[in-house]
């Protein structure tokens, strides 16, 4: 189901993303979801486990239903499935006893320059993005971006470091030639910018702790990123130009750590590259590992992947087997 586009159509009413079934009867958007719900109702496979072994993609969808002032109760069968959702979507969409993972943005990065060696990178950091929201009510969330661009223009910063782009500008190849790239919240905590940054071989700098929860729980983001906090004083956030530049200096001044994280990103690149089977494979394995715990593996070749621990169980003779397989 093209639920992402359906959700965006409901939010922004963009006719160019209207999704329809071009069969005998023209069924569009919300009606497609009702049709999918009815198909599940007729499926013996769905009723075998009441949807416990079914997976649906509902990325961006619940945002659209917020706009219609409705809830997901009108699709009881879809609600019984496990799901790939937008950030914070579970509490509004699927049942509590079902499994969900946040959706991953599908991007290409700066493909023509994705393999720039670390020694050949020419800039310390970059922040490509709109400085104002398309939704007027959310524009206050973009103040962090505007502050970053203002503060990095000061001599205290430019005498020591370089920022290739801050604000609207050309993303490629500048992103690949930067050692770090700001991942600053906008209308929401998640963004495709994070994955453009990773696929370009650049280390992201998170600015809100909520951003870690907005993305995939099975990725160890601490291994692949830096954190430079914005927000309230309780979470140790940067509050002004002086504290921001001090914290940023701690990040950019440690070239050795940046290079180590860059190497880690390159080694785990397949996890984010949807031109390969690996992201889909990892999503399916994570669902499988929760639905059928006995199939869990003990190791992965991806150092940033957080896999559920293997289940210990007793064989005849009380011998333990932890499924020591490699993935």
N, C-alpha and C positions, 0 to 999 in steps of 0.2 A: 504494500500500500504506500502511496506517495503522501504519507501523512504530514511530512515536513512542509511540503508545498501547500497542502490543504490548510495547515495551521497558519502559514504566512498569508494565504489569501484571506483567511478570516480576520487576521490582525490588520493588514494594510489594504485589503480589498483590491489587490492587484489582479486585474483581469488576465494578465499575461501568465499568471501561475494558476489559473483555474484548472482543476483536474476533473476530467469526465471519462465515463465509460462509453465508448462509441459503438455500443451494441444496438440492438433494436430500439431500446429505450434509452434516452440520454439521461444518465445519472451522474450528478456532479457533487463534489466536495462532501458535505455532511451525509448525503444520501449514499455515497460510496461506503462510508463507515457503517451505516445501517445494513447495507448489503453484506459487508464482510461479517458483521455480527450474526446475520441470518445464516450465512454459509456455515459458520461454526456451529450454530444450533442444529444444523442437519448432519454434522460430521460425527460418525461413530468414534473416530480417533480422538476427537476433542473430548467427548463424554467419557472416554475410557478412564481418564484421570482428571476430569473436570478442568482441563486446560493446564494442568501442572507441568506438562511436558511440551507445551507450545510456547513459541516466542513471537512477539510482534514488535514492530518498530513504530514508535509514537514520538519521534523526535520533533520538538517544537510544537507539538499538537496542543498541549494543554494551555499554551499561551493564547491560541486562537479561541479556545472555549472560555477563557476568562473574558475575552472581548464580547462573547455572546451571552455572558452571564448564565452559563449552564454548567453542568457537571457531567462526569463520565458515567453516571448511573444508568443513562439511557442505552449504554452498550455493555450489558452485563457479561457477555461472553468474552469480549475483548479485555474486559477488566480482570478476567480469570487467567489471562496469559501472563507469562513472564515478559519483560519488555526492555527495550532500549529506549531511554527517555531523555528529554531535556533535563538540565540541572533542576533539582528540587521538584521534579515532576511526579515522583512516586506517591506522595501524600495526596495528590489530587487525581490520580489516574487509576493505578492498579491496586489490587487488594494487598493488605499488609503481609500476607503469607506467600506472596509471590516475589520473585527475584528481579531486580532491575539494575541496570548499569547505565551510566550517563553516555549519551551519544558522543561520538568523536567527529569533529569537523573533517570533511574530506577536502584536502587541498593538494597542490602540487609543489609548493615551495618555489624557490628560484631554481628550477630544474637545470637550467643551462650552466649554473654556477654553484651547484649544491656540494661539489667536492673541493671547494677552495681549501687548501692546506692552512692550518692555523697560522703558520709563520707568514703567510701571504695576506692575511686579513689586515686591512688598512685603517679601520676605525674602531673605537672602543665600544660604542653603543649606538642604538638607533631606536626611534619610536615613530612608527608609521601608523597613522590613524586619524580619524576625524576628531576635531577639537570641540565639536558641538553635536548633540544628539539630533536624530531625525524626529524624535518624540520630545516636544517641548518640556513636558513634565519631568523628563529624565536628564535634562541638560546639566543639572547640578552634579550628577555623577561624573561628568566629564571635566570637572574642575581640576582633578588630579592631573589629567593630561596637559591642561593649559599651564598648570604650575610647573610641571616638569620641563616644558618647553621654555618657560620664562627663566627658571632657575639655572638651566644648563647653558644659558647665554652669558652668564656672569663670567668675569675674568677668573674668579676662583676655580671655575671648572675648565674653561677653554685653554688656560695656560698649561694644564696637565693632561687633559683628555680631549677626544674629538667625538662629536656626534654627527653622523652623516646626514640624517633626516630627522626632523621632529615635527610631527603634525602631518598634514596632507602632503603627499609626495610620491615619487616613484619607488616602489618597494624593491624591485629587482633591477640590477644585481646588488644594490646597496646592502640589502639584508644579509646576503652571503658574505660580504666583505666586512661585516661588523662582528666583533667578538661576542657581544651581548645585545639583547633586544628587549625593550620594555614590553611586558604583557600587563597593560593597565585596564582596569574594568571600564566598561562602557554602559550600554543599556542593561547588560547582565554581567555576571562574573565570568562566564565562559566566552570564548571567542575563537574564530578561525586563526587569528593572529598567532596564537600559541603554536599551532601546527605548521604554519608558514615558517615560523622561526626555527622550529626543530628540524624540519626537512631542508632548511637552508644551512644546517650545520652551525647554528648560532645558539648561544645559551640564553634562555628566557629569564627575565627578572620579574617575578610575581610581585604585586603590590598590595594584595589583600589576601588574608588567610582563607577567606571563603572561596577563592579561586581554586584552591587545591581540591575542595569538595565538589566544585562544579565540573571537574573533569574526571577521568576514569580512575576508579578506586583501586584498580589492579595495576596501576603504574606508580612506582616510587618517584614522585616528582621531586623530592629533595635531592635525589642523585643527579637530576638533569637541570636544575634551576637554582637561582638565587632568590632570596626574599628581601625586599626593601619596603617596609610597611607604610601604608597610608591609612588613616582612619582615626580612631580615638586613642587617647593616651594609655588606656588600660592595656592595649595589645602591643605596646612598645613601638608605636608608629612614628614615622617622621612627621613633624608638625609644621615645620617652617623651612625656609631656604637653608639656613645654617645646618640644621640637623639632617636634612635631606642630603646636602652635599657631603657631609661627614660620612653618612652611611654609604653613599654611592662611591666615595673614595675607598672605603673598605672593600667594596666589591671589585671595582675596576683596577685597584692597585695591586690585587693579588693575581698576577698573570698566570702563575703556576696552577692555581685552583681553577681558573677559567679554562685553561688548556685541558685539565683533567676532566672537567665536565663536558667539554667539547668532544673529547674522545669517547666518553660514555654515551653521548647523543649519537655519534656516528655508529657505535657498536649496536645500539638499539633502534636504529633508524627504521628498520622494517616494521616495527610496531605501529608506526604512524603512516606508512606508505601504502595507500590504497591502490596503487598500481600493482601491488603484489597481493597474494592470498593471505598474508600473515595477520593483518588486523582482523579480518573476518574470522580466521581460524582461532585467534585468541579470544574473541568474544564468544564463539561457540564453545570453546573449551571451558571458559569461566561459567557459562550456564550449565554445561554438562557436569562440571565439578561440584556444583551445588545441588543439581537435581539427582545425580547419581554419584554420591561421594566415593563409592568404591572404585571409581575409575581415576581418581586423582593421581597425579604424578609427583615425584619427589624433587625433580630438578628441571630447570629450563636453561637454554643457552642465552636467554635474555636477562642480563643482570638487573634491569629496571622493572622486570615483571614480578608482581606480587601474586603468587599462586596460593590457593588454599592448601593447608598442610595435608599430607596423606592421612587417611584414616587407619588407625591401628585396629586390627580385629584378630580374633583367635581362630586358629585352625584346630583340627583334631590333634590332640597331644599338647594343646595350649601353646603352640608355637605362633609367634607373631610374624605377620607379613605386612610390610609397609608399601608394597607396590613400588619397589625401587626401579622404576623405569625412568628413562631420560626422554625429554621432549625436545 
